[in-house]
């Protein structure tokens, strides 16, 4: 008698920092395993650079194509891919959707790709509700989030998120790290000055607190966001935790997977 096997694949860009990886990606995968006991949960990374770096440290994490081939060879009948990616940008389309299309037909009961955190209109408010309680702002302090952005074309998610924030009249400002995308740091600084801000809490709108956080956001170099904000006249304190370190944010992945299963007609 054959055993019906189904896999839930938690797919991330990846992070090489051990603490950040365990506190965000591993913690999210553990939660998915707890909430979906009928599914075998696996992890893979889409960044070849990070995978090679980890391999040099003796940590072997497969790419999505490698993992899908392995699952097919192990006799899995059904696969649900849950991306950890925040937006449906280049990485999601080029590394996840493309790999899933390549593997279409390998699994007798189907292969499905769930959606990123920022996807539907209601997701923006859901993210706000999940993360804002984690921040205690001092009187007069304003919150600046550093997102990643897309390297080759504009990703409108961050501007849409800012619109939702502004509709709620919150002292929150969102910018992106990629110099070719917007809103960039200079735009954020302009917003802050228009609102008469003096004190800033700077925090990552990134899943894991890796080098983008410790170097590009909060580093001591003149090029870091912290240094540039201070040079612009603001008092700055930093919050280094990635979004994946907040239990309320990790629950969003559970919700996304549940929604995907409901749409597919597959049982939980």
N, C-alpha and C positions, 0 to 999 in steps of 0.2 A: 504493500500500500504506500503510495507516494505521499510525502509530507509537503503541504503547501507552505512555501517560504516567502516571506515578504520583508523587504529592507527599506528602512528610512535613512536616507543619506543626507547628513548635515554637511553642506558644502560651503566652505569659507574661502576668502582670499588667502588667509593664513597669517600667522604672526610667529616670529622666531623667539621673542622674549618668553622665557618659561613661565614667569609669574603671570603675565598678561594672558598667555595661552590657557593656563589652567583656570584662571579666574573668570574668563569670558567664554572662550570657545568650548573648552572641556565642560564647563559648568552648564552651558546651554545644551550640549549633547546629552549630558546626564539627565537634565530635566526632561528632554524629549523621550529618553528611554524609560523614565518613570511614568510619564503620561501615556505612552503608547506601548504597553507591555506585549502586545501581540506582534510588534515589529522589532526586528533586529536593527539597532542603530549603528551606523558607521559614520566616520568622518573622512573628508578629503579636502585638499587645498587646491585652489586654481592657480596660485602663484608658483611658477616653476623656480623662480629665484629663491623664495622662502623654503620651498621643498628641498632644494639643493643645499641651502645653508643648514637646514635641520639634519639632512642626511650626513653632513660632515660632523654633526654632533652625535650621530648614532640614533637619531629619531627618524623613523621611516613613515611618512604619510603619503598615501597615493594621490595622484591626480584623479579628477573625475572620470576621464576615459579609462584609466587603469582600473579603478574600482568597479566601474560598470562591467568591464570585461570579466573581472574576477567574480562578481556576483552572478553573472550569466553562467560562468563555468561551474559555479557551486550549486546551480539549480534553482536559483531564486526565480519565482514566478511573477512577482510584482515589486515595483520600486517606486517610492515617492522621494523626490529630491526636494529638500527644504533648504533654500539658500539662506545664508546668514547675511548676505549683502543687503545694504540699506536701501539701495535704489536700483531700478531696472536700467542700469547704464551699460557701458561698453563691456565691462567684465561679466556681467550677467548674460548679456546677449552672446558675446563671443566665446565664453568659456563654459557656460552652463547650458543655455538653450542649444548651442551648437553640438555639444557632447551628447545631449539627450536625443537630438535628431539623428545623430550617427548611430545611437544604440536602439533606435526605434525598431521593434520587431524581435529584439533579443529576449523579451520577457513575455511569456504566454498570457499572463493576466494583465499586462500593461505597465507602462512607464509614464509617470506624470511629474511635471515640474511645478512646485508651489511658487508663490510670489514673494518678492522682497518686502521688507518692512514698510517702506514708502511706496505704495502702489495705488490704491484706491483713495478717493477723496476723504473717506472717514479715517484713514490711517494716520493722517497728520494730527488730528485731535487725540487719537489713541496713543501716539508716541508722546505727546505733551503730557497727557494724564499719567503715563508710565514713568516719565523721568523727572518732571518738575518737583514732585514731592521730595526728591533726593537732594534738592538744593535749598539751603537756608541762606538767603541773601540778607546782608546787613542793611540798615536804613540808608536809602539813597544809592545802594549798589545795583549795578546792572550786569546782566549775564551775557557773555559772548561765547557762542559755540563755534568751534572749528570743525568744519566738515572736510571731506576729501576733495570733492569735485571730480569732473571728468577731464582727462588730459588732452583730448583731441576735439571735443565738441561740447557745447553748452549743455549742462544738465539742469533742467528747470525745477527739479525737486526742491532744491534749497531755497529758491525764490518763492515757491509755493508755500513752503513751510514758514517762511518769514511772513507771508501774507496772513496765514492762519494765526500766527503769534500776534500780529498787529491787530487782527480782528478781536482778539481777546485782551488787547491793550496791556500786554505784558512787557516788562523791561528786558526783553531778550532780543539778541541780535545774532544773525547767522552769517558766517562767511565760509569760504572754501580755500583750501591750501593750493590747489593747482593754479598756477599763474595764468593759464589760458582760459580759466572758467571764472564765473562770477556767481555771487557777490564776493569780491576780493577784499583784502584787508583795508585798502584805502577807502573803499565804499563803506565798510564797517566803521572806520574811524570817523567818516563824515556823518554817519547816522548818530554816533555817540555824541559828537560835538553839537549836532542840531538839537539833541535832547538834553544838553547840559550835563552829561554824565561826567563824574569825576572818579568814582571807584568802580572797578571792574572785577568780576569773577570770570576767569577764562577757563573753559572746559571743553573736552573733545566731544564732537558729534561723530564719534568713531566707535566701532564695536570693541576694539581692543586697544589698550594703552601701550602701544609699542613705540618705535623711534619717532613716529610723527608727533607723538605726545611729548616725550621726554626731550626731544631735540627741536623739532620744528615749532612746537607750540610753546613749551615752557623752558627751553634751553637758555643758556646765558649768552649765546652768541648774539651779535647785533641783528642778525637776520630773523631771529625767532619772533613769533607774534608777541610774546611777553615783552621782549626788549623794545619792539617797535611801538607797542601801545604805551609803554613807559616813556619812551622818547617823545611821544605825542602828548605827554602831560597827564596821563592817567595813572592812578594808583592801582596796581594789579595784584591779585592773588590767584592762584591756580588750583584747579581740581584735576587730578591726573587719571582718575578711574575711567576706563572705557565703558560704553553703554552696556556691554555684555556682563559687567560686574554687578549690575542692578537686577535683583530678582524680578522686579516688576517689568523690566524690559525683556528679560528672557521669556516671560510669559507670552510676549507677542509672537514668538516663534511657534509656541503651542497653538495659539489662535490661528495662525496662518496655516499650519498643518491640518488642523481640524477643518478649516474652511475648504482646503483642497480636497480632503477626503469626502466631505459632504458633496462637493461639486462633482466628484468623480463617481459617487455612488458606492465607493469602497467603504467597508466597515472600519471603525476605529480599531 
